[in-house]
Amino acid sequence: MSLEPATTLLFGVGLGPGDPDYMTVRARDIILSADRLVHFCKRGRRGNARITADAVVAPDAAREIELAFPVTIEVPVDDEAYSGPIAQFYDESAALLAAEMEAGRTVAVLCDGDPFFYGSFMHLWRRLSPRFPTEVVPGVTGMAGAWTRADAPITWGDDILTVLPGTLPEAELVRRLADTDAAIIMKLGRNLPKVRRALMATGLIARAIYVERATMAGQVVARLADKGDDEAPYFSMVLVPGEGRRL
């Protein structure tokens, strides 16, 4: 299947929550056809999105562009030591991909979940889409993979769902949790103890479900109240299912 429209040069390709079976047909077509495959990663490691794409394409040095973050979880996101290097990284990455597209090559940026949902691709999209024809391919979000694998319908009837980053101040987490029917809490990492306290303060700890690496090898699903440690890797989140009207 050819890439349409023919003038499109930049693709942000959502690959879903991790299991390649949840990849869309459109995503597979673009991965197979694009001149360059781009993925974000931690230095010295292959990115998870590129690992997901292994089900479709084998590693090919001639097609690969690796964008290794200069900093990750070792520096708080609100610290200038994080925001400064990261902004420069996105500027340099955008310039690298722009050179490829100026040469007429199509570029597919592989994205975990959906490209427009807390995705690193958005920072490239903001810099490049005004200059180059762009297509964003939606993907199954990580949270959809998580609540499905947890067998936990997340909203019923008129339930209001709130998606919260665990990086919020504790008081703000408490306020927002108290004002919603269902919640997804992402970006856990070192924030898990704070998230746990906020859920206890709002009386939601009994409903909270911890999910790690949903749909992937090593998946973990457990009641947060039963989790005996505060370890929370990158691909983890907490679900608080709603309890609205059930017919």
MARNU-670229 format. One record per residue (C-alpha): x, y, z; residue in one letter. Coordinates in steps of 0.001 Angstrom, whole numbers, padded with zeros to 6 digits, always signed. Example, Ala and Ser with C-alpha at 12.3 -4.5 7.8 and 13.67 -1.06 7.14 Angstrom:
+012300-004500+007800A
+013670-001060+007140S
//
This chain:
+000000+000000+000000M
+001463+003376-000943S
+001724+006323+001438L
-001031+008869+000796E
-000912+011724+000197P
+002271+011321-001827A
+003619+014683-000629T
+003598+013731+003055T
+007124+013694+004463L
+006717+013513+008243L
+004716+010782+009962F
+004079+010530+013684G
+003178+006865+014028V
+001313+005632+017102G
+002222+001999+017760L
-000134+001356+020661G
+000556+000219+024233P
+003304-002292+023455G
+001793-005483+022095D
+002375-005239+018312P
-001002-006903+017711D
-002580-003562+018722Y
-000748-001702+015957M
-003012-000291+013242T
-002854-001320+009607V
-001944+002275+008712R
+000974+002245+011148A
+002300-001006+009677R
+002065+000344+006119D
+004050+003462+007004I
+006712+001551+008932I
+007249-000715+005944L
+007396+002120+003418S
+009089+005117+005068A
+012661+005972+004089D
+013718+006644+007681R
+012534+005091+010952L
+013061+007362+013948V
+012732+006443+017595H
+013365+008090+020951F
+015400+006213+023515C
+017521+006398+026629K
+021247+006488+025915R
+022594+002996+025348G
+019154+001399+024969R
+016754+000769+022123R
+013490+002625+022479G
+010372+000685+023394N
+008546+001881+020271A
+011349+000533+018084R
+011175-002800+019911I
+007430-002921+019205T
+008148-002286+015526A
+010462-005331+015413D
+007312-007358+014743A
+007047-005551+011404V
+010589-004596+010363V
+013998-005937+011324A
+016723-003472+012385P
+018224-001767+009341D
+021100+000633+009984A
+020500+002407+006672A
+016976+003412+007708R
+017374+004018+011444E
+017674+007350+013234I
+018032+007116+017001E
+017168+010154+019144L
+018720+009576+022579A
+017470+011830+025368F
+020282+013773+027088P
+018499+013433+030444V
+015570+011331+031662T
+014372+010574+035202I
+017653+011515+036897E
+016646+015207+036856V
+013204+016574+037937P
+011215+017877+034960V
+010731+021309+036561D
+014498+021805+036953D
+016349+024020+034456E
+018960+021253+034277A
+016223+019208+032577Y
+014281+021757+030534S
+017343+023455+029035G
+019041+020328+027626P
+015720+018812+026557I
+014678+021919+024587A
+018056+021926+022848Q
+017684+018213+022143F
+014347+018772+020408Y
+015782+021669+018394D
+018721+019549+017227E
+016501+016524+016529S
+014117+018646+014463A
+017047+020021+012448A
+018307+016487+011800L
+014922+015313+010525L
+014404+018490+008520A
+017604+017748+006604A
+016261+014304+005733E
+012955+015701+004490M
+014631+018517+002550E
+016425+015736+000696A
+013019+014277-000212G
+013023+011360+002227R
+009956+010319+004217T
+010460+010166+007984V
+008389+008000+010343A
+008740+008840+014039V
+007729+005760+016034L
+005655+006590+019098C
+004446+004594+022087D
+000678+004776+022498G
-000772+007775+020664D
+001537+010517+019323P
-000650+013351+020639F
-001079+011968+024170F
+001866+013004+026379Y
+004087+012095+023435G
+007645+013265+022764S
+006700+013488+019083F
+004554+016544+019827M
+007697+018622+020386H
+008969+017659+016935L
+005509+018192+015420W
+005424+021767+016805R
+008792+022522+015208R
+008352+020697+011899L
+004687+020492+010863S
+004497+024163+009766P
+007314+023437+007306R
+006660+019896+006055F
+003499+017963+005064P
+002672+015860+008101T
+000391+012980+009009E
-000246+011797+012562V
-001363+008181+012874V
-003406+007624+016045P
-002611+004676+018271G
-004216+002765+021137V
-003209+004649+024283T
-001270+003028+027084G
-004125+003710+029485M
-006582+001855+027216A
-004216-001099+027197G
-003937-000871+030982A
-007625-000805+031869W
-008345-003581+029376T
-005646-005860+030791R
-006751-004981+034333A
-010318-006022+033365D
-011488-002698+034797A
-014128-000683+032904P
-012982+002860+033615I
-016186+004902+033207T
-019875+004115+033633W
-022859+006256+032632G
-021938+009909+033146D
-018684+009312+035021D
-016088+012034+034531I
-012581+010761+033814L
-009541+012824+034824T
-006025+012087+033593V
-003388+013308+036035L
+000412+013437+035866P
+001947+012184+039089G
+004333+015124+038919T
+001610+017461+040253L
+002002+018766+043813P
+000371+016501+046376E
-002274+019056+047328A
-003255+019443+043672E
-003516+015678+043238L
-005804+015522+046265V
-007972+018373+044948R
-008405+016887+041512R
-008969+013324+042734L
-011681+014577+045076A
-013408+016280+042154D
-013655+013389+039695T
-015425+010042+039316D
-012577+008100+037704A
-008887+008792+037227A
-005738+007718+035440I
-002503+008743+037139I
+000542+008652+034885M
+004198+009648+035225K
+004624+007738+038464L
+008315+006963+038970G
+009584+008659+042116R
+006103+010192+042560N
+004395+006941+043584L
+004597+007563+047377P
+002991+010981+046867K
+000289+009483+044639V
-000410+006803+047225R
-000838+009428+049953R
-003203+011465+047749A
-005349+008389+047083L
-005478+007596+050777M
-006421+011197+051589A
-009350+011035+049151T
-010518+007579+050231G
-009744+006086+046820L
-006904+003746+047699I
-009199+000693+047801A
-010266+001305+044187R
-006779+002057+042879A
-005181-000471+040516I
-001473-000437+039731Y
-000579-001520+036173V
+002971-001910+034892E
+003982-002628+031281R
+000392-003217+030136A
+000153-005611+027146T
+003934-006177+027206M
+006158-008938+028525A
+006509-008582+032283G
+003047-007068+032730Q
+001988-006488+036353V
-001568-005805+037534V
-002260-005427+041260A
-004310-003511+043783R
-002182-000521+044749L
-002994-001190+048404A
-001310-004587+048036D
+001839-003235+046389K
+004496-003435+049066G
+007115-001158+047506D
+007319+002236+045828D
+009055+001106+042631E
+007309+002351+039496A
+009119+002091+036144P
+008389+004337+033169Y
+005607+002165+031736F
+003364+002177+034801S
+000197+003955+035902M
-002579+003878+038476V
-006220+003396+037494L
-009157+004497+039632V
-012263+003043+037939P
-015524+004941+038159G
-018571+003602+039961E
-021309+005368+038003G
-024710+004201+036791R
-024692+000557+035664R
-027738-000812+033847L
//
